[in-house]
């Protein structure tokens, strides 16, 4: 797969405990992105953060949070990212979704020359 030099970065912020059909929401988002043929997705687990409710979530040793921040990042063409948006509108009940233009420097698999 080849990505255009100008791509779109989609970031979805929500809590680790958020679910969709009894699965972690981050897993549902990544699986859907793969089904739609998007270039790739990465899930990042935060160690501390807060959202719209201003409640702190932290991974401090003495007080482990069961709802740490999670970010799913996806880079692809704007057209491909748009394919995922109806699904996100349906499944992200609480959180933040951002989109920005990015410059793709390199995207290749080691077996693709």
ZIKARA-V976308 format. One record per backbone hydrogen bond with DSSP energy under -0.5 kcal/mol. NH is the residue of the N-H (numbers start at 0). CO is the residue of the C=O. E is the energy in kcal/mol with one decimal. If there is no record, write none. Layout:
NH,CO,E
NH,CO,E
This chain:
6,4,-0.7
6,101,-2.9
7,75,-3.2
8,99,-3.2
9,7,-0.6
9,73,-3.2
10,97,-2.5
11,71,-2.1
12,95,-3.4
13,69,-2.2
15,67,-2.6
17,14,-1.6
19,22,-2.4
22,19,-1.7
24,17,-2.8
27,23,-1.9
28,24,-2.5
29,25,-2.1
30,26,-2.6
31,27,-2.2
32,28,-2.4
33,29,-2.1
34,30,-2.5
35,31,-2.0
36,33,-1.6
37,32,-2.4
41,72,-2.3
43,41,-0.5
43,70,-3.3
45,43,-0.6
45,68,-3.3
48,56,-2.1
50,54,-0.5
53,50,-2.2
56,48,-2.6
58,46,-2.2
62,59,-0.9
64,57,-1.2
69,13,-2.8
70,43,-2.7
71,11,-2.2
72,41,-2.8
72,70,-0.5
73,9,-2.2
75,7,-1.9
80,76,-2.4
81,77,-2.2
82,78,-0.8
82,79,-0.7
83,79,-0.6
83,80,-1.6
84,80,-0.7
84,81,-0.5
85,81,-0.6
87,83,-2.1
88,84,-2.7
89,85,-1.4
90,86,-2.3
91,87,-2.5
92,90,-1.2
95,12,-2.0
97,10,-2.8
99,8,-1.9
101,6,-2.3
103,4,-3.6
103,101,-0.6
104,102,-0.6
111,108,-2.4
